[in-house]
């Protein structure tokens, strides 16, 4: 599993913190119900804003909204841009990136080994 990701440095002069990454979804079924819930729960655990853009659509969705994430129909091979702004933005972006890279921890939930 070779995830494509590129992290962009925090914007200069932004006191609140701003981070953005681009990453490919490699999970076999994309963000169906369980991975979407896992993603939004993690996003909600941070006080910063979390937004995603799918496949260069230029439409930013609330990454803490299960309705928005499920409605985006994110499939395997989709390219996500994830951006965070505010307190703990860098911590949030690293945690969300790691979750996507771990295929939303789906293997652990079903007792399967890689």
C-alpha positions as CSV (number, residue, x, y, z in Angstrom):
1,X,0.0,0.0,0.0
2,X,1.7,3.1,-1.2
3,X,-0.2,6.2,-0.2
4,X,0.6,9.4,-2.0
5,X,0.8,12.2,0.4
6,X,2.3,15.7,0.2
7,X,2.3,17.9,3.3
8,X,2.4,21.6,2.8
9,X,4.0,23.9,5.4
10,X,1.9,26.0,7.7
11,X,1.1,29.4,6.1
12,X,3.5,32.1,7.1
13,X,2.2,34.7,9.5
14,X,-0.9,32.7,10.4
15,X,-1.1,32.9,14.2
16,X,-4.0,30.4,14.4
17,X,-2.1,27.7,12.5
18,X,-3.0,26.4,9.1
19,X,-2.0,23.1,7.6
20,X,-2.9,21.2,4.4
21,X,-2.0,17.8,3.0
22,X,-2.9,15.9,-0.1
23,X,-3.4,12.1,0.1
24,X,-4.7,9.2,-1.9
25,X,-7.4,7.0,-0.4
26,X,-6.2,3.4,-0.7
27,X,-8.9,1.7,1.4
28,X,-10.6,-1.0,-0.7
29,X,-14.1,0.5,-0.5
30,X,-13.2,4.2,0.1
31,X,-15.1,6.1,2.8
32,X,-18.2,4.1,3.3
33,X,-20.1,4.3,6.6
34,X,-17.5,2.9,9.1
35,X,-14.5,4.8,7.8
36,X,-16.5,8.0,7.5
37,X,-17.6,7.7,11.1
38,X,-14.0,7.0,12.2
39,X,-12.7,10.0,10.2
40,X,-15.4,12.5,11.5
41,X,-15.0,11.3,15.1
42,X,-11.3,11.9,15.0
43,X,-11.8,15.3,13.3
44,X,-14.3,16.3,16.0
45,X,-11.7,15.5,18.7
46,X,-9.7,18.6,17.7
47,X,-10.8,22.2,18.3
48,X,-9.6,23.4,14.9
49,X,-11.7,23.5,11.7
50,X,-11.2,20.5,9.4
51,X,-12.2,20.6,5.7
52,X,-11.7,18.3,2.8
53,X,-11.7,18.6,-1.0
54,X,-12.1,15.6,-3.2
55,X,-10.4,15.1,-6.5
56,X,-9.7,18.8,-7.1
57,X,-13.3,19.8,-7.0
58,X,-12.5,23.2,-5.4
59,X,-15.4,22.5,-3.0
60,X,-14.4,22.3,0.6
61,X,-16.5,20.2,2.8
62,X,-16.8,20.2,6.6
63,X,-14.6,17.3,7.7
64,X,-16.5,17.0,11.0
65,X,-19.9,16.3,9.2
66,X,-20.8,12.7,8.6
67,X,-23.4,13.8,6.1
68,X,-20.9,15.8,4.1
69,X,-18.3,13.0,4.1
70,X,-20.7,10.3,3.2
71,X,-22.3,12.5,0.5
72,X,-18.9,13.1,-1.1
73,X,-18.8,9.4,-2.2
74,X,-15.1,9.1,-1.7
75,X,-13.8,6.0,-3.4
76,X,-10.5,4.1,-3.5
77,X,-8.1,6.2,-5.6
78,X,-9.7,9.5,-4.7
79,X,-7.3,12.3,-3.9
80,X,-8.2,14.1,-0.7
81,X,-6.9,17.5,0.3
82,X,-7.3,17.9,4.0
83,X,-6.8,21.3,5.6
84,X,-7.0,22.4,9.2
85,X,-7.0,25.9,10.7
86,X,-6.9,26.9,14.4
87,X,-5.7,25.5,17.6
88,X,-3.9,22.1,17.3
89,X,-4.2,22.3,13.5
90,X,-0.8,20.5,13.0
91,X,-1.7,17.8,15.4
92,X,-5.0,17.2,13.7
93,X,-3.6,17.1,10.2
94,X,-1.0,14.5,11.3
95,X,-3.6,12.4,13.1
96,X,-6.0,12.5,10.1
97,X,-3.2,11.7,7.6
98,X,-2.1,8.7,9.7
99,X,-5.7,7.5,9.9
100,X,-6.1,7.6,6.1
101,X,-2.7,5.8,5.7
102,X,-3.9,3.1,8.0
103,X,-7.0,2.6,5.9
104,X,-9.2,4.0,8.7
105,X,-8.2,1.1,11.0
106,X,-10.6,-1.2,9.3
107,X,-8.3,-4.2,9.6
108,X,-8.1,-3.8,13.4
109,X,-11.9,-3.5,13.7
110,X,-12.5,-6.8,12.0
111,X,-9.7,-8.8,13.5
112,X,-7.9,-9.2,10.2
113,X,-4.2,-9.0,9.7
114,X,-2.5,-7.3,6.8
